[in-house]
Amino acid sequence: MIYIWLGVTLLFLGLEALTVGLTAIWFALGALAALISAAFHAPVWLQIVWFAVVSAAALAATRPLAQKYINARRKATNADSVIETEGVVEEPVDNLQGSGSVRAAGKVWTARSADGAPIPAGTVVRAVRIEGVKLIVEPVQTPDPVS
């Protein structure tokens, strides 16, 4: 079992080295604990328990901190900030002709219609997503005036 746990430890360390996102380090620690228990001739069931307990404890103790500090470095790009904003169609949007532009968030974007329907110039639209360098938009539904 020593060689099996050594292999599992190295596998998780290798996986961690490939991902660099703290995804497998907890299981490498659990496998190391199981390896140590195997070195002391513990029964297989106890080795598995050590693996599970140490992995779970390491995950519970460090995952929130890792998420806080790793995800804190991620920033939305300028492109992401335009999603859900409203803009005005400057050049009619026509998916079949591959034409259209929208001014949104202070910039002009090439645009395509979310549902494929043409959108005339001057229409107020909402950005729903970005595909490549194209802003995918849909017309903003204005409420009907109450009579």
ROSE-4610 file (N, C-alpha, C; in Angstrom, 1 decimal, always signed):
// ROSE-4610
residu = [M/M/M/I/I/I/Y/Y/Y/I/I/I/W/W/W/L/L/L/G/G/G/V/V/V/T/T/T/L/L/L/L/L/L/F/F/F/L/L/L/G/G/G/L/L/L/E/E/E/A/A/A/L/L/L/T/T/T/V/V/V/G/G/G/L/L/L/T/T/T/A/A/A/I/I/I/W/W/W/F/F/F/A/A/A/L/L/L/G/G/G/A/A/A/L/L/L/A/A/A/A/A/A/L/L/L/I/I/I/S/S/S/A/A/A/A/A/A/F/F/F/H/H/H/A/A/A/P/P/P/V/V/V/W/W/W/L/L/L/Q/Q/Q/I/I/I/V/V/V/W/W/W/F/F/F/A/A/A/V/V/V/V/V/V/S/S/S/A/A/A/A/A/A/A/A/A/L/L/L/A/A/A/A/A/A/T/T/T/R/R/R/P/P/P/L/L/L/A/A/A/Q/Q/Q/K/K/K/Y/Y/Y/I/I/I/N/N/N/A/A/A/R/R/R/R/R/R/K/K/K/A/A/A/T/T/T/N/N/N/A/A/A/D/D/D/S/S/S/V/V/V/I/I/I/E/E/E/T/T/T/E/E/E/G/G/G/V/V/V/V/V/V/E/E/E/E/E/E/P/P/P/V/V/V/D/D/D/N/N/N/L/L/L/Q/Q/Q/G/G/G/S/S/S/G/G/G/S/S/S/V/V/V/R/R/R/A/A/A/A/A/A/G/G/G/K/K/K/V/V/V/W/W/W/T/T/T/A/A/A/R/R/R/S/S/S/A/A/A/D/D/D/G/G/G/A/A/A/P/P/P/I/I/I/P/P/P/A/A/A/G/G/G/T/T/T/V/V/V/V/V/V/R/R/R/A/A/A/V/V/V/R/R/R/I/I/I/E/E/E/G/G/G/V/V/V/K/K/K/L/L/L/I/I/I/V/V/V/E/E/E/P/P/P/V/V/V/Q/Q/Q/T/T/T/P/P/P/D/D/D/P/P/P/V/V/V/S/S/S]
num = [1/1/1/2/2/2/3/3/3/4/4/4/5/5/5/6/6/6/7/7/7/8/8/8/9/9/9/10/10/10/11/11/11/12/12/12/13/13/13/14/14/14/15/15/15/16/16/16/17/17/17/18/18/18/19/19/19/20/20/20/21/21/21/22/22/22/23/23/23/24/24/24/25/25/25/26/26/26/27/27/27/28/28/28/29/29/29/30/30/30/31/31/31/32/32/32/33/33/33/34/34/34/35/35/35/36/36/36/37/37/37/38/38/38/39/39/39/40/40/40/41/41/41/42/42/42/43/43/43/44/44/44/45/45/45/46/46/46/47/47/47/48/48/48/49/49/49/50/50/50/51/51/51/52/52/52/53/53/53/54/54/54/55/55/55/56/56/56/57/57/57/58/58/58/59/59/59/60/60/60/61/61/61/62/62/62/63/63/63/64/64/64/65/65/65/66/66/66/67/67/67/68/68/68/69/69/69/70/70/70/71/71/71/72/72/72/73/73/73/74/74/74/75/75/75/76/76/76/77/77/77/78/78/78/79/79/79/80/80/80/81/81/81/82/82/82/83/83/83/84/84/84/85/85/85/86/86/86/87/87/87/88/88/88/89/89/89/90/90/90/91/91/91/92/92/92/93/93/93/94/94/94/95/95/95/96/96/96/97/97/97/98/98/98/99/99/99/100/100/100/101/101/101/102/102/102/103/103/103/104/104/104/105/105/105/106/106/106/107/107/107/108/108/108/109/109/109/110/110/110/111/111/111/112/112/112/113/113/113/114/114/114/115/115/115/116/116/116/117/117/117/118/118/118/119/119/119/120/120/120/121/121/121/122/122/122/123/123/123/124/124/124/125/125/125/126/126/126/127/127/127/128/128/128/129/129/129/130/130/130/131/131/131/132/132/132/133/133/133/134/134/134/135/135/135/136/136/136/137/137/137/138/138/138/139/139/139/140/140/140/141/141/141/142/142/142/143/143/143/144/144/144/145/145/145/146/146/146/147/147/147]
x = [+0.8/+0.0/+0.9/+2.1/+2.9/+3.1/+3.4/+3.6/+2.3/+1.2/-0.1/-0.3/-0.1/-0.4/+0.7/+1.9/+2.9/+2.5/+2.0/+1.5/+0.4/-0.6/-1.7/-1.3/-0.3/+0.2/+0.9/+1.7/+2.4/+1.4/+0.3/-0.7/-1.4/-1.8/-2.5/-1.5/-0.3/+0.7/+0.9/+1.0/+1.1/-0.1/-1.3/-2.5/-2.5/-2.1/-2.0/-1.0/+0.1/+1.1/+0.6/-0.3/-0.9/-1.9/-2.7/-3.8/-3.5/-2.6/-2.1/-3.3/-4.3/-5.5/-5.9/-5.1/-5.4/-6.7/-6.6/-7.7/-7.5/-6.2/-5.9/-5.0/-4.5/-3.5/-4.1/-5.4/-6.0/-5.9/-6.2/-6.1/-4.7/-3.8/-2.4/-2.0/-2.5/-2.2/-2.8/-4.1/-4.7/-4.0/-3.5/-2.8/-1.5/-0.8/+0.4/+0.1/-1.0/-1.4/-1.6/-2.3/-2.5/-1.2/-0.2/+1.1/+1.8/+1.8/+2.4/+1.8/+0.5/-0.2/+0.2/+0.3/+0.7/+2.2/+3.0/+4.4/+4.5/+3.4/+3.4/+2.5/+2.2/+1.5/+0.1/-0.6/-2.0/-2.9/-4.0/-4.9/-5.4/-5.8/-6.2/-7.4/-8.3/-9.5/-9.1/-8.1/-7.6/-6.8/-6.1/-5.4/-6.5/-7.5/-8.6/-9.3/-9.5/-10.1/-9.1/-7.8/-6.9/-6.9/-6.9/-7.0/-8.2/-9.4/-10.7/-10.7/-10.3/-10.3/-9.4/-8.1/-7.1/-7.5/-8.0/-8.4/-9.5/-10.5/-11.7/-11.3/-10.4/-10.0/-9.2/-8.3/-7.5/-8.3/-9.3/-10.2/-11.0/-11.6/-12.5/-11.7/-10.4/-9.6/-9.0/-8.7/-8.0/-8.8/-9.8/-10.5/-11.1/-11.8/-12.3/-11.2/-10.1/-9.0/-8.4/-8.3/-7.8/-8.7/-10.0/-11.0/-10.9/-10.8/-10.8/-9.6/-8.4/-7.2/-6.9/-7.3/-7.1/-8.1/-9.4/-10.4/-10.4/-9.8/-9.7/-8.8/-7.9/-7.1/-7.8/-8.8/-9.5/-10.4/-10.2/-11.0/-11.8/-13.0/-13.7/-13.1/-13.1/-12.5/-13.5/-13.0/-13.9/-15.0/-14.8/-15.8/-16.9/-16.6/-17.6/-18.5/-17.9/-18.7/-19.8/-19.8/-20.9/-22.1/-22.0/-23.1/-24.2/-25.4/-26.6/-26.7/-25.9/-26.0/-26.9/-27.4/-28.2/-27.4/-27.7/-27.1/-28.1/-27.6/-28.4/-27.8/-28.6/-28.2/-27.8/-26.6/-26.1/-26.2/-25.9/-26.1/-27.0/-28.1/-29.0/-28.4/-28.9/-28.3/-29.1/-28.3/-28.9/-27.9/-28.3/-27.4/-27.2/-28.2/-28.0/-27.0/-27.0/-26.0/-24.7/-24.7/-23.5/-23.1/-24.1/-23.9/-24.6/-24.1/-24.7/-23.7/-24.0/-23.2/-24.1/-23.5/-24.3/-23.3/-23.8/-23.0/-23.5/-22.6/-22.9/-21.7/-22.0/-20.9/-19.8/-20.3/-19.4/-18.5/-18.7/-17.9/-18.8/-18.3/-19.1/-18.7/-19.6/-19.4/-20.0/-19.4/-20.1/-21.1/-22.3/-23.4/-24.1/-24.7/-25.6/-26.8/-27.9/-29.2/-29.2/-29.7/-29.8/-30.7/-31.9/-32.9/-32.8/-31.9/-31.7/-32.6/-33.5/-34.4/-33.6/-33.9/-33.2/-33.6/-32.7/-33.0/-32.7/-33.6/-33.4/-32.5/-31.9/-31.1/-31.9/-31.3/-32.1/-32.8/-32.8/-33.5/-32.6/-33.2/-32.5/-32.4/-31.2/-31.0/-30.2/-30.3/-29.6/-28.6/-27.3/-26.3/-26.5/-26.7/-26.9/-25.7/-24.7/-23.5/-22.5/-21.3/-20.3/-19.9/-19.8/-19.3/-18.2/-16.9/-15.8/-15.7/-15.8/-15.7/-17.1/-18.1/-19.4/-20.3/-21.0/-21.9/-23.3/-23.8/-25.1/-26.1/-27.1/-28.1/-29.5/-30.4/-31.8/-32.5/-33.6/-34.3/-34.8/-34.8/-35.3/-36.8/-37.6/-39.0/-39.5/-40.1/-40.7/-42.1/-42.5/-43.9/-44.8/-46.0/-47.0/-47.6/-47.8/-48.4/-49.8/-50.2/-51.5/-52.5/-53.6/-54.5/-55.4]
y = [-1.2/+0.0/+1.3/+1.1/+2.3/+2.9/+2.0/+2.5/+3.0/+2.5/+3.0/+4.4/+4.6/+5.9/+6.9/+6.5/+7.3/+7.8/+6.8/+7.1/+8.1/+7.9/+8.8/+10.2/+10.3/+11.5/+12.3/+11.6/+12.2/+12.6/+11.8/+12.1/+13.4/+13.5/+14.8/+16.0/+15.8/+16.9/+17.3/+16.3/+16.6/+17.3/+16.9/+17.6/+19.0/+19.2/+20.5/+21.4/+20.8/+21.6/+22.0/+21.2/+21.5/+22.6/+22.5/+23.5/+24.8/+24.8/+26.0/+26.8/+26.1/+26.8/+26.2/+25.6/+24.9/+24.0/+23.1/+22.2/+20.8/+20.4/+19.0/+18.9/+20.0/+19.9/+19.3/+19.4/+18.8/+17.3/+16.8/+15.3/+14.8/+15.6/+15.2/+15.1/+16.1/+16.0/+14.8/+14.4/+13.2/+12.0/+11.9/+10.8/+10.6/+11.8/+11.7/+11.2/+11.6/+11.0/+9.5/+9.1/+7.7/+6.9/+7.5/+7.0/+6.8/+7.8/+7.7/+6.6/+6.5/+5.4/+4.0/+3.9/+2.7/+2.3/+3.3/+3.1/+2.5/+2.8/+2.2/+1.0/+0.4/-0.9/-0.8/+0.4/+0.5/-0.3/-0.8/-1.6/-0.6/-1.2/-0.5/+0.4/-0.1/+0.8/+2.0/+1.9/+3.1/+4.1/+3.5/+4.4/+5.2/+4.5/+5.2/+6.3/+6.0/+6.9/+8.2/+7.9/+9.0/+9.9/+9.2/+10.0/+10.9/+10.3/+11.1/+12.2/+11.9/+12.9/+14.0/+13.7/+14.8/+15.6/+15.0/+15.7/+16.7/+16.1/+17.0/+18.1/+17.8/+18.9/+19.9/+19.5/+20.5/+21.3/+20.7/+21.4/+22.4/+22.0/+22.9/+24.0/+23.8/+24.8/+25.8/+25.4/+26.3/+26.8/+26.1/+26.5/+27.9/+28.3/+29.6/+30.7/+30.5/+31.4/+31.5/+30.3/+30.2/+30.9/+30.7/+31.4/+32.9/+33.3/+34.7/+35.4/+34.8/+35.5/+35.2/+34.1/+33.8/+34.5/+34.4/+35.1/+36.6/+37.1/+38.5/+39.2/+38.4/+38.9/+39.0/+38.3/+38.3/+39.5/+40.2/+41.4/+41.2/+41.8/+41.8/+42.6/+42.2/+43.0/+44.2/+45.1/+46.2/+45.7/+44.6/+44.0/+43.4/+42.8/+42.2/+43.3/+44.5/+45.5/+46.1/+45.8/+46.3/+45.4/+44.2/+43.2/+43.8/+43.7/+44.2/+45.7/+46.4/+47.8/+48.1/+49.3/+49.7/+50.5/+50.4/+51.2/+51.6/+52.3/+52.7/+52.2/+51.6/+51.1/+52.3/+52.3/+53.3/+52.9/+51.7/+51.1/+49.9/+49.8/+48.7/+47.4/+46.6/+45.3/+44.3/+43.5/+42.5/+41.3/+40.3/+39.1/+38.5/+38.5/+37.8/+38.6/+39.9/+40.7/+40.8/+40.5/+40.6/+42.1/+42.9/+44.3/+44.7/+45.9/+46.5/+47.0/+48.1/+48.6/+49.3/+49.2/+49.8/+50.6/+51.7/+52.5/+52.2/+51.5/+51.1/+51.4/+51.9/+52.1/+53.1/+54.0/+55.0/+54.5/+53.3/+52.8/+52.2/+52.2/+51.6/+50.2/+49.3/+47.8/+47.3/+46.4/+45.6/+44.8/+44.6/+44.0/+43.0/+42.0/+41.1/+40.9/+40.6/+40.4/+39.1/+39.1/+37.9/+36.9/+37.3/+36.4/+36.3/+37.1/+37.0/+38.0/+38.7/+39.6/+40.9/+41.6/+42.9/+43.9/+44.8/+45.9/+47.2/+48.1/+49.4/+50.3/+51.3/+52.3/+53.2/+53.6/+54.4/+53.6/+52.3/+51.5/+51.3/+51.4/+51.2/+49.7/+49.2/+47.8/+47.5/+46.3/+45.8/+44.7/+44.9/+43.9/+42.6/+41.5/+40.3/+39.4/+39.5/+38.7/+39.2/+38.7/+39.0/+37.7/+37.6/+36.4/+36.9/+36.5/+37.0/+38.5/+39.3/+40.8/+41.4/+40.6/+41.1/+41.2/+42.3/+42.5/+41.9/+41.0/+40.4/+41.2/+41.7/+42.7/+42.2/+42.8/+42.6/+43.9/+44.2/+45.5/+45.5/+46.7/+47.0/+47.1/+46.4/+46.5/+47.6/+48.6/+49.7/+49.4/+49.8/+49.5/+50.3/+49.7/+50.4/+51.5/+52.7/+53.7/+53.3/+53.7/+53.4/+54.5/+54.1/+55.0/+55.6]
z = [+0.0/+0.0/+0.0/+0.5/+0.5/-0.9/-1.8/-3.2/-3.9/-3.5/-4.0/-3.5/-2.2/-1.6/-2.1/-2.3/-2.9/-4.3/-5.1/-6.4/-6.4/-5.5/-5.4/-5.0/-4.0/-3.6/-4.8/-5.5/-6.7/-7.8/-7.9/-8.9/-8.6/-7.3/-6.9/-6.9/-6.6/-6.7/-8.1/-9.0/-10.4/-11.0/-10.5/-11.0/-10.5/-9.2/-8.7/-9.4/-9.8/-10.6/-11.9/-12.5/-13.8/-13.8/-12.7/-12.6/-12.0/-11.0/-10.3/-9.8/-9.3/-8.8/-7.4/-6.7/-5.5/-5.6/-6.5/-6.7/-6.2/-6.1/-5.7/-4.5/-4.0/-2.9/-1.6/-1.4/-0.2/-0.2/-1.4/-1.6/-1.6/-2.0/-1.9/-0.4/+0.4/+1.9/+2.5/+2.1/+2.6/+2.2/+0.9/+0.5/+1.2/+1.5/+2.3/+3.7/+4.3/+5.7/+5.6/+4.5/+4.3/+4.1/+3.4/+3.1/+4.4/+5.3/+6.6/+7.4/+7.4/+8.2/+7.6/+6.3/+5.7/+6.0/+6.2/+6.6/+8.0/+8.8/+10.2/+10.2/+9.1/+8.9/+9.5/+9.3/+9.7/+8.7/+9.1/+8.2/+7.1/+6.0/+4.8/+5.1/+5.9/+6.2/+7.0/+7.9/+8.6/+7.7/+6.7/+5.7/+4.9/+4.6/+3.8/+4.7/+5.9/+6.9/+7.0/+7.2/+7.3/+6.0/+4.9/+3.6/+3.6/+3.9/+3.9/+4.9/+6.1/+7.2/+7.0/+6.6/+6.4/+5.2/+4.1/+2.9/+3.2/+3.9/+4.3/+5.2/+6.2/+7.2/+6.5/+5.6/+4.9/+3.9/+3.3/+2.4/+3.2/+4.3/+5.1/+5.7/+6.1/+6.8/+5.8/+4.6/+3.7/+2.5/+2.1/+0.9/+0.9/+2.0/+2.1/+1.9/+2.5/+2.4/+1.0/+0.4/-0.9/-1.9/-1.8/-2.6/-2.5/-1.2/-1.0/-1.6/-1.5/-2.0/-3.4/-3.9/-5.4/-6.2/-5.8/-6.6/-6.5/-5.4/-5.2/-6.3/-6.9/-8.0/-9.3/-9.5/-10.7/-10.9/-12.0/-12.2/-13.5/-13.5/-14.8/-15.8/-17.0/-18.1/-18.4/-19.1/-19.6/-20.4/-21.2/-22.0/-21.1/-20.0/-19.1/-18.5/-18.3/-17.7/-18.5/-19.8/-20.7/-20.7/-20.3/-20.2/-19.3/-19.7/-19.0/-19.1/-19.8/-20.0/-21.2/-21.3/-22.4/-23.4/-24.6/-25.7/-26.8/-27.8/-28.9/-30.2/-31.0/-32.3/-33.2/-33.7/-34.6/-36.0/-36.3/-37.7/-37.5/-38.4/-38.2/-38.0/-37.1/-36.8/-37.6/-38.5/-39.3/-39.3/-38.7/-38.6/-39.9/-40.8/-42.1/-43.0/-42.9/-43.6/-42.9/-41.6/-40.8/-40.5/-40.4/-40.1/-38.8/-38.3/-37.2/-36.2/-35.6/-34.5/-33.4/-32.2/-31.1/-30.3/-29.8/-28.8/-27.4/-26.7/-25.3/-24.4/-23.2/-22.2/-22.8/-23.7/-24.2/-25.4/-25.9/-27.0/-28.0/-29.3/-30.4/-30.6/-30.6/-30.7/-32.0/-32.7/-33.7/-32.9/-33.5/-32.7/-33.6/-32.9/-33.5/-32.6/-33.2/-32.5/-31.8/-30.6/-29.8/-30.4/-30.9/-31.5/-33.0/-33.6/-35.1/-35.8/-35.1/-35.8/-36.0/-37.2/-37.5/-36.4/-36.1/-35.2/-35.9/-36.0/-36.7/-35.9/-36.6/-36.0/-35.1/-34.0/-33.0/-31.9/-32.1/-31.1/-29.8/-28.7/-27.4/-27.2/-26.9/-26.8/-25.5/-25.0/-23.8/-24.3/-23.8/-24.1/-23.2/-23.9/-23.1/-23.0/-23.9/-23.8/-24.9/-24.8/-25.8/-26.4/-27.8/-28.5/-29.4/-29.0/-29.7/-29.5/-30.6/-30.4/-30.7/-30.8/-31.1/-29.8/-29.8/-28.6/-29.1/-28.3/-28.6/-27.8/-28.6/-28.0/-28.2/-27.4/-27.6/-27.4/-28.1/-27.9/-26.5/-25.9/-24.6/-24.7/-24.0/-24.1/-23.2/-23.9/-23.1/-22.7/-21.5/-21.1/-21.9/-22.2/-22.9/-22.0/-22.6/-21.8/-21.3/-20.1/-19.6/-20.1/-20.7/-21.2/-20.1]
